């Protein structure tokens, strides 16, 4: 993976973090996104799964194409930062899925 692809994946990860936070904050302050809790939950679960798919793909790339892994990162610090960014994206996606699942199974009176 060359430096340009790594930068593109970093930007994509940051955008996904922003999207997940925006969804979570919006549902915290608004009663519903679409007018129905079930549809909000479905959208949130799909969004959370999409967000979590990117760090999973990055991990698969690192595991299966690890021959050139020492050349991907300029230092061990950049490798740790890259791993931390992927863990943060997974954490955000877990929060989105949790919020969406609670919306999906919530009883509306």
N, C-alpha and C positions, 0 to 999 in steps of 0.2 A: 504494500500500500504506500503510495507516494505521499509526500507532504500535502499536496493539494487535495487529495481525496480525504486525508485525515482532517484537514480544515473544514471541508464540506460536511463531513460527518459530525464535527463539533458544532457547526452552525445548526445543522438539523437537530441535534440533541438539545441545544439551547431553545430552539423554536418549540420543540415538543414539551419542554419544561414549562415554557410560557403558556402554551395551549392548555396543559393540564392544570396549571395554577389558575388560569382565567376561568376554566370550567368550574373548578371547585369553589372559587370565590363568588362567581356569579350565582351558583346554586345556594351558597351560604346566605347571600343577601336577598335573593329573589325566591318566592315560593316555588316557582316552576319555570322551566325554560320554554317548553312547548305548549303548556296548558294541561298536560297529563303526566302524572308521576311515572307511569309505566313507560311511556315513550322517552321521558327524560332518563330513566334508568337504562333502557336499551341503548340509547345514544352514548351514555356515559361508559357502559361496559365495553362497547365496541371501540370507543375512543381510548379507553385505558388499555385494552388489548393491543391496539395499534401502537400506542406509545411504548408499551413494553416490548414490542417486536423488534424495535431498532437496537436496543442494547443486547438483546438475545442474538441478533444477527452479527453484531460486532464481536460478541464472545465466540460465536461459532467461527468467524473469520480468524480470530486470534488462535483458536485451538487447532483448526485444520490447516492453516497457512502460517504456522509459527516458525517456519524455517527462516523467514526474513524479518522476524519480529524485532530483532535487535537493531535493524536498520530503520524501522518505522519511527522510533522515538529518538530525539536528540539526547535525552538523558533519562535516568531512572525517575527523576522528578516529573517529567512530562508523561511518563508511563503511568505513574501513580495518579496524576491529575486526570488522565484519560479514564482510568479505571474508576476514580471517584465520580466523575461526570456520569458514567454509565450506571453506577449504583444510585446516584441521585435521580436519574431518569426512571429507573425501576421503582424507587420509593414513591415518586410522584404518581407513576402509573398505578401503583398499589392503592394509593389514597383515592385516586379517581375511581378505580373499580369499587372500592369500599363504599364511597359516597353514592355511586350509581346503583350498587346492589341494595343499599338501604332505601333508596328511592323506589327501586323496582318492587321490593317486597313490602313497602309501607302500606298500611291500611288507610284508605281515605274515607272519611266519614261524611 
